[in-house]
């Protein structure tokens, strides 16, 4: 199993630290550095900056939002980043959510599975450098009856095949991801529930395409926080720092009817708790929502405690089918975040997975 890092969103006042974290991950031998976008910093610019200041680590979009870009533009960006980075780019895609898609981009959030499948087809065809034509439900290239003509990409990516990932949560999206992508980006991955909530759906998609899980990258993101005294006595305190993060996603990321993270928490057995968190968050009681998050839910979806405890969890994730474990290093200072990175490497070695 390999390790990655996730820098999250840029522009939160820690940009210099984020670059230093990426550089330390590069030095330590982490496999990939992911960056996200929502409605602030864009991931492409961040990844260009990180790639220019690192040497070996891959850079990946987690995610490029599908409603933000035409598919041909995404192919252009992917090819350019792969060329500039010397073949170190990984393309992660996702449909975002209805509030961002319709409120920020003005793109109707309908038929997300069909839209994703068609988008991936166009991106992949464009990156083959064939003349681009496509007739589908959501895109027709060139537009009929006008001056447009089939055009081919003029940029040569460093590699013939750029790895393509999809951020997936729901069962149908996971199955389609297994069918059409090279990897899956997962969030809130509880190893105790990973087979039932994710792996079996990905496997079904692979089988549908006549493929196995061999070569498919299962890449969940987990926040990591290491005990300062090296023991497991303060696991509860470490979990508390992730209460606002978990409450935001389970309670407030999306509408009452369409919150994919809330639905995931329910599938993990937290139906009552997920409803309470959402009720409080949407009513404006963010502190109450954070207090309502069960410690067990946080512990199951993060890496907390001593290096030995984290190593034990890493072994469990590897046994469950995870191939790249992406860490989001916690900490209020650069030193704390770097310490989490180093602990991740130590834990991987103690787990016998390096």
PEUR-V549397 format. One record per pair of residues at least 24 apart in sequence whose C-alpha atoms are under 6 Angstrom apart, sorted by the first residue. I is the first residue (numbers start at 0). J is the second residue. If there is no record, write none. Layout:
i = (I & I)
j = (J & J)
This chain:
i = (0 & 0 & 0 & 1 & 2 & 2 & 2 & 2 & 2 & 3 & 3 & 3 & 3 & 3 & 3 & 3 & 4 & 4 & 4 & 4 & 5 & 5 & 5 & 5 & 6 & 7 & 7 & 8 & 8 & 9 & 16 & 22 & 25 & 30 & 31 & 31 & 31 & 32 & 33 & 33 & 33 & 33 & 34 & 34 & 35 & 35 & 50 & 57 & 57 & 58 & 58 & 59 & 59 & 59 & 60 & 60 & 61 & 62 & 62 & 62 & 63 & 64 & 64 & 64 & 65 & 65 & 66 & 70 & 70 & 71 & 74 & 74 & 78 & 81 & 81 & 82 & 82 & 86 & 86 & 89 & 90 & 91 & 91 & 91 & 92 & 93 & 93 & 128 & 170 & 173 & 173 & 174 & 174 & 174 & 174 & 175 & 177 & 177 & 177 & 178 & 178 & 178 & 181 & 182 & 182 & 182 & 183 & 183 & 184 & 184 & 185 & 186 & 186 & 187 & 188 & 189 & 189 & 190 & 216 & 217 & 217 & 218 & 218 & 219 & 219 & 220 & 220 & 221 & 221 & 221 & 222 & 222 & 222 & 222 & 223 & 223 & 223 & 223 & 223 & 223 & 224 & 224 & 225 & 225 & 225 & 226 & 226 & 229 & 230 & 231 & 231 & 234 & 242 & 243 & 246 & 246 & 250 & 250 & 250 & 251 & 306 & 310 & 310 & 314)
j = (322 & 323 & 352 & 323 & 29 & 30 & 323 & 324 & 325 & 29 & 30 & 31 & 32 & 324 & 325 & 326 & 32 & 325 & 326 & 327 & 32 & 33 & 34 & 327 & 34 & 34 & 35 & 35 & 36 & 40 & 333 & 53 & 56 & 56 & 56 & 57 & 58 & 58 & 58 & 59 & 60 & 61 & 60 & 61 & 61 & 62 & 84 & 87 & 88 & 87 & 88 & 88 & 89 & 90 & 90 & 91 & 91 & 91 & 92 & 93 & 92 & 93 & 94 & 95 & 93 & 94 & 100 & 118 & 122 & 122 & 122 & 126 & 156 & 156 & 157 & 156 & 157 & 157 & 158 & 162 & 163 & 163 & 164 & 165 & 165 & 165 & 166 & 152 & 200 & 200 & 201 & 200 & 201 & 203 & 204 & 204 & 201 & 204 & 205 & 204 & 205 & 208 & 215 & 215 & 216 & 217 & 217 & 218 & 218 & 219 & 219 & 219 & 220 & 300 & 300 & 299 & 300 & 316 & 322 & 321 & 322 & 323 & 324 & 324 & 325 & 325 & 326 & 301 & 326 & 327 & 301 & 326 & 327 & 328 & 301 & 302 & 303 & 327 & 328 & 329 & 303 & 329 & 303 & 304 & 305 & 304 & 305 & 305 & 305 & 304 & 305 & 304 & 289 & 289 & 288 & 289 & 276 & 277 & 280 & 280 & 346 & 346 & 350 & 350)
